[in-house]
Amino acid sequence: MSSANGPTILVVEDDAIVRMLIVDVLIELEFNVLEADGSGQALETLKDSTQQIELMMTDVGLPEMDGRELANEARVLRPALPILFASGYAETIEVPQDMHVIGKPFSIDQLRDKVNSILGLTPRPAVV
């Protein structure tokens, strides 16, 4: 978990290396980051009503409960939570209109711009 002053993002990714890379980039962009290695851990975090979460970023292809199922459960717990799906098949997956998709692989700039857009933030400088 990071301790930046920005919004808190819950990153749900079962691949530890991919999760670490995404978390590192988001921390560099000055976001607070919570990590979950799958849907079960993510749901436990979401159930903690004392935990502020402004965005959930999830892989679509999670084991057991996929990212779309997780998003549906997350919205039961937190109806207004913005959801960002990350997928290597972004151009072919369908998500509800009020949810977002970013294609893997993505650049730091693409991730920054997508997150800022979803959260309505002014652009932050690129990580160098």
C-alpha positions in Angstrom: 0.0 0.0 0.0 1.3 3.5 -0.8 0.9 6.7 1.1 0.5 9.3 -1.6 -2.0 12.1 -1.2 -4.0 11.3 -4.3 -7.1 9.1 -4.8 -7.0 5.5 -3.8 -7.1 2.8 -6.5 -7.7 -0.9 -5.9 -5.7 -2.9 -8.3 -6.9 -6.5 -8.9 -4.5 -8.7 -10.9 -3.7 -12.3 -10.3 -0.3 -12.1 -12.1 2.1 -10.9 -9.4 4.6 -9.3 -11.8 1.9 -7.5 -13.8 0.3 -6.3 -10.5 3.6 -5.1 -9.2 4.3 -3.1 -12.4 0.8 -1.5 -12.4 1.1 -0.6 -8.7 4.6 0.8 -9.1 3.4 3.1 -12.0 0.3 4.3 -10.1 2.5 5.1 -7.0 4.9 7.0 -9.2 1.8 8.9 -10.5 1.1 9.8 -6.8 -2.0 7.6 -6.3 -2.7 5.6 -3.2 -2.8 1.9 -4.2 -4.4 -1.1 -2.6 -3.6 -4.5 -4.1 -5.6 -7.7 -4.5 -4.4 -10.9 -6.1 -8.0 -12.0 -7.0 -11.7 -11.4 -6.6 -11.9 -12.8 -3.1 -9.3 -10.5 -1.7 -10.7 -7.6 -3.7 -14.2 -8.2 -2.2 -12.8 -8.3 1.3 -11.2 -4.9 0.7 -14.4 -3.5 -0.8 -16.4 -4.7 2.2 -14.3 -2.6 4.5 -16.5 0.6 4.7 -13.7 2.5 6.4 -11.5 2.1 3.4 -11.8 4.9 0.8 -11.5 3.7 -2.8 -12.0 6.0 -5.7 -11.4 3.5 -8.5 -11.1 -0.3 -9.0 -8.8 -1.4 -11.8 -9.2 -5.1 -12.5 -8.0 -7.7 -15.0 -10.8 -9.2 -17.0 -9.4 -12.7 -17.0 -9.3 -13.5 -13.3 -9.6 -17.1 -12.1 -12.7 -18.3 -10.2 -14.7 -15.0 -10.6 -13.8 -13.0 -13.7 -13.4 -9.3 -13.7 -16.9 -8.6 -15.0 -18.4 -10.7 -12.2 -16.2 -8.9 -9.7 -17.3 -5.6 -11.0 -21.0 -6.5 -10.6 -20.3 -7.6 -7.0 -18.3 -4.5 -6.3 -21.2 -2.3 -7.5 -23.5 -4.1 -5.1 -21.1 -3.0 -2.3 -20.2 0.4 -3.7 -22.8 1.4 -6.3 -20.9 4.6 -7.5 -17.4 3.0 -7.7 -15.8 3.6 -11.1 -14.4 0.4 -12.7 -11.5 0.2 -15.1 -11.0 -3.2 -16.9 -7.5 -4.1 -18.2 -7.5 -6.6 -21.0 -5.3 -7.9 -23.8 -8.5 -8.1 -25.7 -9.9 -4.7 -25.0 -11.2 -4.2 -28.5 -13.4 -7.3 -28.3 -14.8 -7.2 -24.7 -18.1 -5.7 -23.9 -18.5 -3.8 -20.6 -21.4 -1.8 -19.2 -21.6 1.8 -20.5 -20.6 3.3 -17.2 -17.4 1.2 -16.9 -14.1 1.7 -18.7 -11.5 -0.4 -20.5 -7.7 -0.1 -21.2 -5.9 -2.5 -23.5 -2.9 -4.4 -22.4 -0.1 -3.7 -22.9 -0.5 0.0 -22.1 2.0 2.8 -21.7 2.5 4.8 -18.5 1.0 7.8 -20.3 -2.1 5.8 -21.5 -2.7 4.6 -17.9 -2.2 8.0 -16.4 -4.6 9.6 -19.0 -7.2 7.0 -18.6 -7.2 7.1 -14.8 -7.2 10.9 -14.8 -10.1 11.0 -17.2 -12.2 8.5 -15.2 -11.5 10.4 -11.9 -12.0 13.8 -13.5 -8.5 14.9 -12.5 -6.3 17.4 -14.3 -3.4 15.7 -16.0 -0.3 14.9 -14.0 3.1 15.1 -15.5 4.6 12.0 -17.1 6.8 9.7 -15.1 10.4 9.8 -16.3 
